[in-house]
Amino acid sequence: MFGYLAAAALCLVAVLVLRSDPWSLCEVPGLSSLFPEQCRGQAGRLLSKGELSSYDGGHGSPGLYLAVLGQVFDVQKGMKHYGPGGSYSFFTARDASRAYVTGDFAEGGLVDDVSELSPSQMLHLNNWLSFYQKNYVAVGKLIGHFYDEYGNPTKALEDALAAIDVGLKLKEKRHEENKQFPPCNSEFSSGISRVWCSKNR
């Protein structure tokens, strides 16, 4: 008898979760195995800006998400930093890609438009994206600036990726130039001047 009550309670929880946010099933221990089809596609989930804005980690929030270049990550394990009152809380529940580079954390600077960033700045932003890809779980894409309603890349994302590619090429070029012409230093003290250069690597 107790087993039937437990099963009924589990079903009730599933129905309530489905009503509020169907994707949260995958976050409830034990339920993801009961709904494998729904949870399998979670990494390909598409979120609107309105949906993402509810994932701020506050009371009643379904979780703690942020987006970089339109890719959405679950940063729940970093609640200390990204949760309400945390030092990086301004990044959560939105795509604030530009601020990772500019350091402008005012509301007007917490935006996803990176069109005015230089290739080297875009390379820096790409390092942040790699950090999140390595350390946090990707849950989907944000519909809007970088992905359309079908999850396809927009021209803004193509331009951003092209700028990152240019940044990588410039970095490689500088590396090659430093190998060929190593940086030099000079010093003048007590009538004696000295010049030395780094060794080629």
Secondary structure as UniProt FT lines:
FT   HELIX           2..20
FT   HELIX           22..27
FT   TURN            29..34
FT   HELIX           36..40
FT   HELIX           42..44
FT   STRAND          45..47
FT   HELIX           49..53
FT   TURN            59..60
FT   STRAND          64..68
FT   TURN            69..70
FT   STRAND          71..74
FT   HELIX           76..78
FT   HELIX           79..82
FT   TURN            84..85
FT   TURN            87..88
FT   HELIX           89..91
FT   TURN            92..93
FT   TURN            97..98
FT   HELIX           99..102
FT   HELIX           107..109
FT   TURN            115..116
FT   HELIX           119..135
FT   STRAND          137..143
FT   TURN            144..146
FT   TURN            149..150
FT   HELIX           155..180
FT   STRAND          184..189
FT   TURN            190..191
FT   STRAND          192..197
//
